[in-house]
Amino acid sequence: MEPTTSLDAQALKALIKESVREVMREEWFKFFQMLMPYVDDDEQSDIEASFSPEDYNDEDFVDVTDWFGDESQTQ
């Protein structure tokens, strides 16, 4: 007979919760990617020629990159 491993209810719930989070995160990334329009190389060159980052001051922007790495905001 093979040994069995049992999980208590809390451990099982935590495992399922984390697994669902991982899947949802992956699906959100797929969804966001689907919403982004395709840009070919010529169009990207035109965009970069028209809107150079040097044309804008850093003070005019808010850095939000750290908003997306904070796991505490997902709960």
Wavefront OBJ file of the C-alpha trace (Angstrom):
o trace
v 0.000 0.000 0.000
v 1.301 3.462 -0.907
v 1.749 6.081 1.792
v -0.727 8.944 1.646
v -0.093 12.547 2.464
v -2.927 14.485 3.989
v -3.346 18.243 4.098
v -5.322 20.052 6.696
v -8.132 22.286 5.480
v -6.176 25.540 5.892
v -3.156 24.261 3.965
v -5.383 22.983 1.166
v -7.253 26.282 1.030
v -3.972 28.240 0.863
v -2.661 25.979 -1.898
v -5.813 26.373 -3.972
v -5.890 30.127 -3.367
v -2.297 30.574 -4.546
v -2.902 28.360 -7.586
v -5.962 30.369 -8.576
v -3.982 33.608 -8.174
v -1.250 32.305 -10.478
v -3.744 31.294 -13.135
v -5.637 34.582 -12.890
v -2.407 36.563 -13.166
v -1.439 34.616 -16.297
v -4.877 35.143 -17.821
v -4.801 38.881 -17.074
v -1.438 39.163 -18.838
v -2.863 37.299 -21.845
v -5.882 39.611 -21.820
v -3.742 42.763 -21.648
v -1.546 41.473 -24.461
v -4.630 40.779 -26.557
v -5.796 44.389 -26.052
v -2.525 45.927 -27.200
v -2.593 46.834 -30.874
v 0.059 45.408 -33.187
v 2.685 47.920 -34.284
v 5.008 47.062 -37.160
v 8.581 48.330 -37.398
v 7.737 51.231 -39.740
v 4.928 52.457 -37.508
v 7.145 52.164 -34.426
v 9.831 54.230 -36.157
v 7.261 56.915 -36.978
v 6.063 56.957 -33.376
v 9.602 57.259 -32.014
v 10.397 60.058 -34.493
v 7.258 61.989 -33.541
v 7.320 61.445 -29.793
v 10.853 61.376 -28.495
v 11.279 60.888 -24.711
v 13.651 63.854 -24.711
v 10.690 66.092 -25.594
v 9.126 65.579 -22.153
v 10.152 66.479 -18.612
v 10.392 63.708 -16.016
v 8.443 65.890 -13.593
v 5.358 65.575 -15.818
v 5.074 61.851 -15.130
v 4.267 59.621 -12.186
v 6.251 56.394 -11.850
v 3.693 53.637 -11.257
v 5.906 50.620 -11.907
v 6.080 49.730 -8.221
v 2.265 49.556 -8.072
v 2.267 46.276 -9.988
v 4.826 44.353 -7.973
v 3.153 44.707 -4.593
v 1.519 41.391 -3.698
v -0.365 42.960 -0.775
v -2.562 44.858 -3.250
v -3.908 41.632 -4.770
v -5.920 40.685 -1.696
l 1 2 3 4 5 6 7 8 9 10 11 12 13 14 15 16 17 18 19 20 21 22 23 24 25 26 27 28 29 30 31 32 33 34 35 36 37 38 39 40 41 42 43 44 45 46 47 48 49 50 51 52 53 54 55 56 57 58 59 60 61 62 63 64 65 66 67 68 69 70 71 72 73 74 75
